């Protein structure tokens, strides 16, 4: 029996602060006219609270997706977070999301494929569900790119925005969902876009920061050429796998990097531009969050219905590229979840905070109780007993 990976929940979250092109005119040598005509961007959202990180946006988007799916965090088997701006180099942002949601039954890991990450995640989800290993997956794309942008570099700072989008993917025997995928990469282009500092190649250092290596670096022109080609090519591959002609496709959901890239790729695909959904004007380029947020906007605008044939395509640092074909299965708009179920979910999220705090407290207590033997006083025999129990030392004679 074939197991299909159907999208049953979706949600997005944008931080409230909006940065317009006119705001940027006051920050760097640029103009609203240049940004709009070269990229299609008018404004973007950005996080302006230093306490908010990618996992926080992810959790908000995930809660909305779970509400649409009318599921609780306990129903999730696996959380995948696609992000280029994780909370930390490690642990995975997905683990932080798992804890914040209280998804106690879920495994969790991050997908690092830059702007193609969400589509990579959809392909992975399809495979895991088809294999029978996993039933329910929460896939999130989330970014706080504003924290890594060089606000003096007009070639990059005008492009990027913050946000998060999430979907719940569920195994079903009914045909539909993510039906075909294509994943690609060309690592010879790795130096064209990235964040040089922070990894094992160039760990954080004062000198590096002084040289600006802690900011996003990009060579836009070659990426532009690459992007047009691979967006069209990857879409063509998944359409061929599905036996779809250009006229069969109802909607293309492209990564929102540049409106001109999308127009050129649609032209190559011979699909009219009206069949591409764009929100770049108000969102900018949100990397891994762009495709899921477009999906959510297109659903909310009534552009996706049961049976719609969709092509999702993207590219990004790596260089990576990817596409998936989706036969949309869920009802849109989603029926409102009953109020009592929303209340239960809210209680669940609050309990998750309590549970997490208690687990931390218990760990801290054990840390204190089983602290160093030297000067440990009354704690020494307790520690010895505990170590014996763990098999870390033989029984005291
Ligand atoms: O998710 C993947 C992320 N990356 C991308 O998607 C990048 C793909 N590339 C692009 O979208 C475009 O290449 C850009 C939008 C980055 C640049 O557009 P372009 O049409 O390729 O411009 P360009 O780099 O060839 O620059 C043209 C001119 C240059 O001036 P000169 O040398 O002709 O005098 C730039 O210095 O535009 C100048 N310029 C700007 N002027 C005003 C570059 N950025 C700006 C700016 N405002 N913000």
Boltz pocket constraint, residues with backbone or C-beta under 6 A from the ligand:
constraints:
  - pocket:
      binder: B
      contacts: [[A, 29], [A, 30], [A, 31], [A, 34], [A, 35], [A, 38], [A, 39], [A, 115], [A, 154], [A, 155], [A, 158], [A, 193], [A, 218], [A, 219], [A, 220], [A, 221], [A, 223], [A, 224], [A, 227], [A, 257], [A, 258], [A, 285], [A, 287], [A, 315], [A, 316], [A, 317]]
      max_distance: 6.0
